[in-house]
Amino acid sequence: MENPFESGHIKNYILSYVSVVVIMILFFIASTLFNDVKEVEKKVFDTNISKNSSPIKVVKDTMEVNSSRFKLLDKAY
């Protein structure tokens, strides 16, 4: 194997490295220019808590009818 510094092949290695860097920069510029940023509307959550916060009553008859080999959780998280 020849030493690339002595045989003059170092120019090819540097040229290929620079070309890869230039292509990466061009892709970055193209992605920033053609990327349309849409206006995102601010989400407002309802802070009023209703007074009717009664717990949900589970009817045991429906549990027996829908019995399967999988047990569902009593409370959804």
Secondary structure, 3 states (H helix, E strand, C coil): CCCHHHHCCHHHHHHHHHHHHHHHHHHHHHHHHCCCCCCCCCCCCCCCCCCCCCCCCCCHHHHHHCCCCCCCCCCCC
